Amino acid sequence: MVARAAQAYHSEAVRLPHFSSATVRKVALALVISYALLVVSGGAVRLTGSGLGCPDWPSCYQHHLTAVSSFHPLIEFVNRLVTVAVTVLSLAALAVTALRRPPRRDLTLIGAGLVGGIVAQIVLGGLVVLFKLNPYLVALHFVLTIVILANAILLYHLSGADPTPAEPVVGRDLVRLARLQLGTLGLVTLLGTVVTGAGPHAGGAGAKRIPIAFRDIAELHSSIALFLIGLTLASQFAFHHAKAPPDVLRRGRLMIEVMAIQGVLGYTQYFLHDAAWVVEFHLAGVTTLWIAGVGYYLSLHRHAPEATAGARSMQPAAAFAVGS
């Protein structure tokens, strides 16, 4: 009887769970939201001077995992909890993409990249604490968050599309124009981190600042931001003239609206001498702008249904057969 049970056990293969495209898409959406929360909570840490509220890493204080019941440690601890949620969701993204049926290598690679990104974030966060809020490391920490956020948006987009090559829905020159917009947005974001690094919000007592005149870097940041707004307005006219699909035009208008709000917040921040509450809204705005911008660029491409793509690939062979 024992032998029969053992034989039955060995004859049954262990089956791993399978996940659908809908599950991958839901995990990706949760990851996008969690990364947006990570930016906001990280900004709260810096703007309240709570950067060293948990002076140890990976524990919070003297080998204690949780924070003590005081303001600064709790703010920093909440940010670390959001990081834990992001880590769990990144691992979940890798799992559901690897076990998706039918399998898709592109989604699995993005899932692996998300896990690699959060590992880099954790290590970089530890270095930020160990080096007492070095402003360059803090800036790099924020930029890396935006990069991983963009990858999560890409996973969300591709998980709902057919696994066929992306085809532009507008001309190549317009696609290049959109790339210039995203590149300019990246430059504006990078300069914004320098502005914050040179401003009064060091993130904690005794933290160093970037040795550059705050007014000069703020004016450079605003000048490039105004160029980005003008470029986006011109692009919208170009897309409208080229009769781009309605979804592209709608996403372009959304970018202009978010940029206008960001512009108002930026000048308010400057004239109120970098007021903390305005900076926090500005951080939330740049996160929203990146979500809108990446979605805008992805809308310039479409993935034909697999059946249509297969029919297209067979057309040259059929024509050759007829001609012969």
Secondary structure, DSSP 8 states (H G I E B T S, - for coil): -HHHHHHHHHHS------B-HHHHHHHHHHHHHHHHHHHHHHHHHHHTT-TTSS-SSSSSBTTBSS--SSHHHHHHHHHHHHHHHHHHHHHHHHHHHHTBSS--HHHHHHHHHHHHHHHHHHHHHHHHHHTTS-HHHHHHHHHHHHHHHHHHHHHHHHHTS-SS-EEESS-HHHHHHHHHHHHHHHHHHHHHHHHHHHSS--SSTT----SS-HHHHHHHHHHHHHHHHHHHHHHHHHHHHTT--HHHHHHHHHHHHHHHHHHHHHHHHHHTTS-HHHHHHHHHHHHHHHHHHHHHHHTTEEE--HHHHHHHHHHHHHHHHHH-
